[in-house]
Amino acid sequence: MRPTRRSIALGLAALPVTGSVAGPALAARPAIAPLSAEDRALVDKAAAYLQDLTEAKGRFVQTDARGTMTQGAIYLKRPGKARFAYEPPSGLLVVADGANVSIADSRLKTFDRYPLMATPLSIFLARQIRLDKGVVVSRVSRLADGFSITARDGKREAEGEITLTFSNDPVALIGWAVTDAQGFSTRIRLASLEKTSGLASSLFVLNDPRPKNPGRAKM
């Protein structure tokens, strides 16, 4: 089974990163043990950081389930908005407008749109970051210089999960991995992500660029 364009692109847009690797469909999940007080403290620290991250821009490097690496520019504007502009030779442009995630591929001349709430990205693009309500945190891992949190939307278990990776000092988002319902994982590493303000609204608008009547001859 091959990863779909949706699983590849939404890893972005859905931030090396820890997380699951490509594989077969996700098996039934075992019962999740309650978080320890130390784990909960890290979750609260991550939520506070994300809540304060209202606008940001930077660079990203993406590795999809087939090992293909691409890079580009990232723009975030909470709630709900993100833009991933991939550099050539990739033809991808991915935009979350607050309600949907749109994916345009200029090379393949395709355009797809998915509800933002049906993707794990909605967890950290939400207006109110709540990692203790409506979100299932399945794992908190300590790393040499940071920590990672694996979570999924409690109401959309089949839609996959996201692993957010943070540095310790200072606390900052440095990457993420999205694993879809088929078990394919896309990893994003942030080369830089800095807070900013005044990002243009036009950055978060992506309409279908294809001709409305492609079979119609020009007059």
C-alpha positions in Angstrom: 0.0 0.0 0.0 1.4 3.4 -1.0 1.0 6.6 0.9 -1.6 8.9 -0.6 -1.0 12.6 -1.5 -3.3 13.5 1.4 -1.1 11.6 3.9 2.1 13.1 2.4 0.9 16.7 2.3 -1.0 16.8 5.6 2.0 15.8 7.5 3.4 19.2 6.8 0.5 21.2 7.2 0.3 19.5 8.6 7.1 20.2 11.8 14.4 15.0 13.0 11.1 14.4 14.9 10.0 11.4 16.8 7.0 9.4 15.8 5.8 6.3 14.0 7.3 5.2 10.8 5.5 4.1 7.6 3.8 0.8 8.0 0.5 -1.1 7.8 -2.8 0.2 8.9 -2.8 1.2 12.6 -3.8 -1.6 14.9 -6.4 -1.3 17.6 -4.8 0.9 20.3 -4.3 -0.6 23.8 -5.7 1.2 26.8 -3.8 4.3 27.6 -2.3 4.7 31.1 -3.0 7.9 32.9 -0.2 10.5 32.6 2.1 10.9 35.5 2.4 14.3 37.3 5.7 14.9 35.5 4.1 14.0 32.1 1.2 16.4 32.8 3.6 19.2 33.6 5.3 18.8 30.2 1.9 18.7 28.5 0.8 21.9 30.3 4.2 23.6 29.3 3.7 22.7 25.7 0.0 23.9 25.7 1.1 27.3 27.2 3.8 27.7 24.5 1.4 26.9 21.7 -1.3 29.1 23.1 1.2 32.0 23.0 2.2 31.2 19.4 -0.3 33.3 17.6 1.7 34.2 14.5 5.0 32.7 13.3 7.0 32.1 10.2 10.0 30.0 9.3 11.5 27.2 7.2 10.7 23.5 7.2 12.2 20.2 5.9 9.7 17.5 5.2 10.4 13.7 4.9 7.5 11.7 3.7 6.8 7.9 4.2 8.9 7.0 1.1 11.9 9.0 2.4 11.5 11.8 0.0 12.7 15.2 1.4 11.3 18.5 0.4 11.6 22.0 2.0 10.0 25.4 1.9 8.6 28.3 3.9 6.0 28.0 6.7 3.5 30.6 8.0 1.2 30.1 11.0 -1.6 32.3 12.2 -3.8 30.8 14.9 -6.6 30.0 15.1 -6.7 27.6 12.2 -4.4 29.1 9.6 -1.2 27.8 8.1 0.7 28.0 4.8 3.3 25.6 3.5 5.0 26.9 0.3 7.2 24.1 -1.1 10.3 25.0 -3.1 10.8 23.6 -6.6 10.9 21.0 -7.9 7.9 20.3 -5.7 4.7 21.8 -7.0 2.9 21.7 -3.7 1.2 24.6 -2.0 -0.8 23.7 1.2 -3.0 26.2 2.9 -5.2 25.9 6.0 -7.7 28.8 6.0 -9.4 28.2 9.3 -12.0 25.7 8.1 -10.3 23.6 5.4 -6.9 22.4 4.3 -6.4 23.0 0.5 -3.6 21.3 -1.4 -2.7 22.5 -4.9 -0.1 20.7 -7.0 1.0 22.8 -10.0 3.0 19.9 -11.5 0.1 17.4 -11.5 -2.5 20.1 -11.9 -4.6 18.8 -9.0 -6.5 20.4 -6.2 -7.8 18.8 -3.1 -9.6 20.1 0.0 -10.2 18.5 3.4 -11.8 19.7 6.6 -9.2 21.0 9.0 -11.0 19.4 11.9 -10.5 16.0 10.2 -6.7 16.3 10.4 -4.4 16.1 13.5 -3.3 19.6 12.7 -6.4 21.0 14.3 -5.0 20.1 17.7 -2.4 22.8 17.7 -4.1 25.3 15.4 -7.1 25.6 17.6 -8.2 28.9 19.1 -7.9 27.5 22.6 -5.1 25.0 23.0 -6.5 22.2 25.3 -4.4 19.1 25.5 -6.5 17.9 28.4 -10.0 18.1 26.8 -11.2 16.5 23.6 -7.6 15.3 22.9 -6.1 12.0 23.9 -2.5 12.2 24.8 -1.1 8.7 24.4 2.6 9.2 25.1 5.0 11.8 26.5 8.7 11.0 25.8 11.8 12.6 27.2 14.6 13.4 24.7 18.2 14.3 25.2 17.4 18.1 24.7 13.6 18.2 24.8 10.4 16.2 24.8 7.7 15.0 22.5 3.9 14.6 22.9 1.8 12.2 20.9 -1.9 13.0 20.7 -5.0 12.5 18.6 -8.5 14.0 18.5 -10.6 11.9 20.9 -13.5 12.0 18.5 -11.6 11.1 15.3 -9.5 8.1 16.2 -9.4 6.8 12.6 -7.9 10.0 11.3 -4.4 9.4 12.7 -2.2 11.0 15.3 0.4 13.7 15.7 3.6 13.8 17.6 4.8 17.3 18.5 8.5 17.7 19.4 9.8 20.6 21.6 13.1 21.8 22.7 13.7 22.3 26.5 15.5 25.6 27.0 13.8 27.6 25.7 10.6 25.7 25.1 10.0 25.8 21.4 8.3 23.7 18.7 11.0 22.1 16.6 9.0 19.6 14.6 6.2 17.1 14.3 5.2 13.8 12.7 1.7 13.0 11.4 0.7 9.3 11.1 -2.4 8.7 9.1 -5.0 6.0 9.5 -3.1 3.7 7.2 0.0 3.9 9.3 2.0 6.2 6.9 4.1 8.9 8.6 5.3 12.2 7.4 7.8 14.1 9.4 8.4 17.9 9.5 11.6 19.4 11.0 11.6 23.2 11.6 14.8 24.8 10.5 13.6 28.0 12.2 10.3 29.3 13.6 10.1 32.8 14.9 7.2 34.8 16.2 6.0 37.6 14.1 2.9 39.8 13.5 1.0 41.3 10.7 1.0 38.4 8.4 -1.2 39.2 5.3 -4.6 37.5 5.2 -3.9 36.6 1.6 -1.3 34.1 2.7 -4.1 31.9 4.0 -6.3 31.8 1.0 -6.0 29.2 -1.7 -8.6 28.8 -4.4 -8.8 26.1 -7.0 -6.3 27.4 -9.7 -7.6 25.0 -12.4 -9.7 26.4 -15.3 -13.5 26.2 -14.5 -14.2 24.7 -18.0 -11.0 23.1 -19.1 -12.6 21.4 -22.1 -14.1 24.6 -23.4 -12.3 26.3 -26.3 -11.3 30.0 -26.0 -13.4 32.4 -28.0 
